[in-house]
Amino acid sequence: MKIWTAALLSAALLACGEPAKSPSAPTPADEVEPPSSATEAPSKPTPPPATVRPAPGTRTTLAEKTVDDSWDKMIVAGGRLYVLTDVNKWTTGPMYVPAARLWSVPITGGELTRHLELEGLSSMAADERSLYVAVNRDLSTMDTSRAKSPTGRIFRLPLAGGAPTDLATGISPSNIALDGDTIWFDGFRMPKDGSQPPAPSGVKGAIAFAFDAENVYFTTGKGSAQPAKPGGKNGRLLRMAKSGGAPVVFATGLPDEPSGLAVDATHVYVTAVAWGSEATEKAGVVARVAKEGGDLEVLAGDVPMPRAAWLSADHVYLRSGRPGRPGAVLRVAKTGGAVETVVSDGTLAHVTMDESSIYFSNDGTFQKEPFARLTPAVLVRLVK
């Protein structure tokens, strides 16, 4: 009797059919059903749920920092915000060395994860699979007999997880940039898979890099091979074909440190400042020049300490101020005009951007007498 009842129930269930399942969403292993001898009609793919983008202006605190490190450079890669922190500590030798730690947090917020300890200050670049980190020098085992030997390196860290892989060692990289299959740093270039060692690139003294399909654009400033000019106007903008050839200077007269650089289809955009006095630090500029050449067009002048540049729609975005002090994220139209304040903060540290959002860090706030922390140091996402 039990067998006959079970057979009737099974036939009824088959007649009702099963809910369609999307082939693009695999069934979890603990929910897999045993194979059936019944022939089923092909199921229609179920479209994935739409990703709801937060409204412009939405501000989210991604993480709070509970260590004494200072926030440093940041980059978005693989759905996470990767952040370097500075930490000063004694090495095995008689030196006090600025070191770094590498952290990350999901761009939607969550746990702040520590990845690596780095014996030296660093910079970062990323593609869709990996994070590339350049360590300028490693003084942890350095002795006086090797004081002039380069001890830096470039390594690759998989975004999906795994151990770092050294791509180049015995170098001293300062500014690293990624373009297609090539890593550019200082006066060198190398394949990003590490299949060949760094080779001279023809780019010397680069402060910032930007790329289009055919060219590498870079800036140089005071201290490069050119003779210094008075008045803090040593910044230059150069272009060089990726296929090789001599760099071409196509803009001069910028303030000493042109550290922000970006390109679109028609123009190259640059932010620059000269350090040394309160007057020059407040006289930074945002400028552009047509790719085919021409006069340097100043989009905004008297910008306090502009430090970086990003493009978004019709605007140039930049960071203004010294890290850990009062600062702001500003923007100006690509054609020039009024400078708008997007974010201001009393202890703004560093900034980065992606297509949808601005990410910034601050060092929190403190009470001087008696000394006490009032608010934590945080990582923040602001939707554009």
N, C-alpha and C positions, 0 to 999 in steps of 0.2 A: 504493500500500500504506500509506503514511504517513497519507494522508487518511482511509482506511477505519478504521485503528487509532484515530485521534483522534476519529472520530465515535462509535465504540463506547465509548471512555472517557468522552466527554461524556454519552452516554445513561446510563451507569452512575452518574455523579455526580448527574444530575438525579433518578434513581430514589431515591437515598439521601436527598435533601432537604438543606436548609441549616439550621444552628442558628438558633433564634429570636433576634431582636435586639429590645431594648427601644426603643420609640419615644421614650422620655423621655431616652435617652442617645445623642446624635447621633454618627455614625461620623466619626472624624477624616478630614480631607480627603485625606491620603495613603493611606487605606485604602478609599476609595470604589470599588466595583466597577462596571463598565460595565453598562448596563441589559440585562435578559434578556427574551426574548420568551416565556419560559415563565411560566405562571400559578402563583403561589405561594399556599399557604394562609395566611390571616391569622395573624400571630404574636401570642402572648400577652405582655403587658407583664411585664418582669422587675422585681420590686420593688427599689428602691435598697438598697444595703447599709446595715445598721443602724449608726448612729454610736455607737461605744463611748465612754461617758462614763467618765473616770477615777474611781477610787474616792474617796469622801470622805477628805479628809486628804492627798491627793496634792499634792505641792509641786513645782513646775517653775520653774526659772530661765529666764525668757523672753529676757533680754538683759543684757549687762554694759556699763556706760558707760565709755568710754575718754577722754571729754572732761572738762573742769573745770567744766562747767555743774552747777547743783544741780537735782535733780528737783523738779518742781512739780506742778500739777494734772494729773489723769488722767481719762480716760473711755473706755469700751468702745463701739465702733461698727463695724459691718460686718466683724466677725470680727477686728478689730485693737484693740490698746490704744494710744490716742493719748496722748502725754505732752508736757507743756510743760517746758522747762528754763529756769532763770534764768541770765542771763549779764550781768555788769556791764562796760560799756565806755564810752569817751569818745565823745560825739557830735561833730558838726561845730561845735557851739557850746561855750561854756565850762561844760559840765555833765557830770556822771558819772551815767549813766542806767541803771536796771535794765531790761534788754531780755529777750527770750525767743526760744527756738527751739522749733519744733514737730517732734516725732518720732512714729514709730509702729512697732509690731512685731506680728506675728501672735499671737493669743492662745494658739497652740500652740507659740510660740517661733520664733526665726529672726533674720534680719538686722534691726538697728535702722536705720530709714530716716529721714533728715532731710528734712523737707518745706519749711519756710519759716524765714526770719529775720524776727523781729518786733521793731520798735523800741518796745517797751513791754510791761509785764506784761499778762497776758491771762487770760480764763476761757473755758470751752467748754460747748457743748450739742450734741446730735446727734439726728437722726431716722434712718430706715432708709436714706436716700440721701445725706445730707450731714452734714458737720461744720460747726458755726457757732462762730466765734471772735470774741470781743470783746476788742479792744485798748484799754486804758484811755487811753493817750496815746502819741503819736508825737513824740518830741523830736529826731529826727535832723536836721531842717532848721529847727528852731524858733529864732527870734531874740528879743531882748528886747522888740521892739515888739509881738510877738504872744504874749507870755508868758501872757496870761490867756485866750487863745482855745483852745477845745477842739480837740484834734487826734486824738482816738481814732476808732475805726471798728468796724463789725461786718461780717464777710465770711463767705461760704459757700464751703466746699471740697468738691467731689464726692468721695464715698468710692470711687467707681470710678476716680478719677484725673482730672486736668484742672487748669486754672488756677483760682485763687480769684476770686470775684466780690464786689465791694463792695456791701453792702446799705444801709449808712448811713455817712456820714462827718461830721466836724466835731462829734463827740459825745465823751463821756467815760464809757463804760459800765464798771461795776465788777462787778456780778453779773448774769449772763445765765441765762435759763431758757427752755425751749421747751415749748409746750403746743399740740398740734394744729397749726394753721396760724399760730400767733402766737408772736412772740418778746417776752419780757418782760425789761426790764432797768431797774434803779433806779426812777425814776418814770415810765417810758415803756413803750409797747407798739407793735408794728408787725407787719405781715404778714411771714411768713418768706420770701416770695418777693421782698421789697423793692419791691413794687408801690406802696407808699405810705410816706412818711417817718414817723419816730417821732412818736407823739402822746402827750400826757399820759395816764397810766393811772389816776390817782387813788391809786396806791401810792407812798408817799414813804419814803425811808430804808430800803428793804428790804435785809435781810442775807441772807435765804434765801427761796426760793419752793417751793411745792408746789401741786398741782392735783387737783381731781376733776372730774366732768362739768359742774358748774354754777359752781364757785367757784375763786378763787385765794386761797391762804393765804400769808401772809408774816409775817416777824418784823422787829421794829425793836429798837434798843437805845439805849445811851447815845450822845448826840449827835444824836438825832432831834429832831423839833420839840417834843416834850414836855419840860417842865422836868425837870432831873435830880433824882433822888432819892438820898438818902444810903444807904450800905451796899451799893452795887453791885447793886441790884435794879431796874434800869431796863428790862429786857427785856419785850417785849410780843408777843402773838400776835394777829393780825388776820385777818379774812376779808372778801372783797369779791366780789360777783357779777360774773361775766365780762361779763354784759350791761350792767353799769354800776351806778352808785350809790355811796354813801359807804362807806368801810371801817368794819367793826364790830370793836371790840376785845372779844375774848372770853377773854383770859387776861393777867394782869399779874403783876408781882412776880418775874419770872425774872431770873437773873443778866444782867449788862450785854450780853453778846454771845450771843444765841441763834442760832448759825450752822448748826445741824442741824435739818432739817424734813422730815417725811414724813407721808403720810396713807394710811389704809386705808378700808374701808367704814364704819367707825363712829367712828374717833378720829383726832386729829391728834397727832403725836409730835414732841417737840422736845428738843434738847440745848443746854445753855447754860453759859457760864462767865463770870466776871468777872476781868479781868486787873488787875494792879497790886500784888499782894502774894502771897507764897507761900501764905498761908492761903486767900485767895479763889480762887486758881488750882487748889487741891486740892479746892475745895468745889463743883465743877460738878454739874449735875443732868441726869437723864433724866426727862422728864415727859410726860404726855399729858392731853388734854381731849376730852370727847365733842363730836362735831360739832354737836349741837344745843345745846351750851353746858353749863355746870356748873362745878364746882370743878376746879382744876388738881390732877391726881393725880401725885405724885412717885413714879416707878418705882424710881429709885436716886439716892441722894445721895452726897456726898463722892467724886465721880468726878473724877480729875485731868484737867483741861484737855480736856473733850470738844469735838470740833470739827466733826463731821458726823453724819448719821444715814441709815441705810438700813433697810428692812424686808425680812425674809425669813422666810416661814412664820410661826412664833409668836414671833419675836424682833425686837428692835431692835438693830441693829449700830451701832457708832460708833468713831471714831478718837480716841485719847487721847494727848496729848503735843504738844510743839513739834516742828516738822519738823527732821529731822536729829539729834534727840536721843533718849534712851530713850523709847520709846512702845509702844503696843499697840493692837490691834483688840479691842474688847470687845463683849459682847452681854448683854442682859437680856431676860427674858420680857416680852411686851407687857402682861402683867398685873402686872409687878413681881417682885422677888425678888433672889436673889444675882446679882452681876455676874460673868460668866465671861470669862476671858482666852482669846481664840481664837488670837492671834498676839502675840508680844512681840519687840521688836528693839531693839538698842542704838543704832541710828541711823535709826529709822523716819522716812521722809520724808512720803509721801502714800499715800492709799488710795482705791480705788473698787471697785464691785461690779457684777456682773450676776446673772442668775438662778441660775447654777451655781457661781460662784467669787468669791473675794476676790482683788484685785490690789493689790500694794503695792510701794513702792520703798524702798530704803535707801541711805545714803551710803557704805556700806562701813565698814571699821575701820582705825585708824591706830595706829602706834607713835609715842610722843612723843619719846623720847630714844634714838637719833637719830630724827628725824621720817622715817617711811616708811609707805607704804600696805601693810596686811596683807591685806585682802580687797577685791575690787572693789565698786563701787556697782552694784546690780542691780535689775531688775524681776522680780517673782515672782508666780506664780499659785498660789493655794491653793484646791482644790476644797472646797466646803462640804459 
